[in-house]
């Protein structure tokens, strides 16, 4: 596996949009409008958010995953991940998360977290295999927080979205 991460371009939106037609992806993350919305948010200023980036993850040039990342003023990060439905079960989710963690750690990020619906056992296995640990109970929206590395006692604030 030779993964590369690059910020999502307009051309990438059309490649990943069909992934959101998948029943599981739509159920857990949302529909086809999600990638275009992320691309738009990448150029907007959001309160409390230093940076919003969608990282396209490729293996040998083929799109295999997309990571949505928000970097907050306190140098913490919130992540969301989608793997091409045709590539699930091959380790791309875990590898993509580890690659993003390496990138963010090199940038001095203080805390990396993501949220998973407790019923989404595939995502829980993925984030756990990538080195994330459950950071607490279910939040008001029904999500469990998973934090990379040692779980810090405080919760990351998320102005806007996860």
C-alpha positions, 0 to 999 in steps of 0.5 A, a space after each residue: 500500500 503506497 498512500 498519498 494524501 492531497 487536498 481535495 480539488 474540484 475534480 476530486 469531488 466528482 470522483 468521490 460523489 458516487 461513494 455517497 450513493 452507497 447506503 452505508 455511507 449515506 446512512 452514517 455520513 450523508 448524501 451526495 452533496 457532502 463532498 461538494 459541501 466540504 470543498 466549499 467549506 475549504 475556502 470559507 472562514 468558519 468561527 473558531 476554525 483555522 483550517 478545513 481541508 478534505 484530504 483525498 487518499 490515493 493508492 497507486 493513483 486510485 482514489 480510495 478514501 477521503 478524510 475531512 479535517 477541521 483544525 481549531 484555534 486550540 490546535 486540536 483536530 476533528 476528523 471524518 473518514 469515508 472509504 470508497 465502498 468498493 475498497 472497504 475491508 482492505 485496510 484503507 481506512 486504518 492506513 488513511 487515518 494513520 497517514 493523516 495522524 502522521 501529517 497532523 502530528 508533524 504540524 504540531 496538532 495537540 489533539 486528534 479526535 473523531 466521532 462514531 455512532 455506537 452502532 457503526 461497528 465497522 468504523 469503531 474497529 477502523 478507528 481503534 485499529 488506527 490507534 484511537 481510543 474511546 474518549 467518553 460517553 455518547 454526546 448529545 448527537 448520539 456519537 462516541 468520541 474517539 481520540 488518537 493516543 492517550 485520551 485527554 480528560 477534556 472534550 474538544 469543542 466543535 464549532 459547526 460540524 464534526 
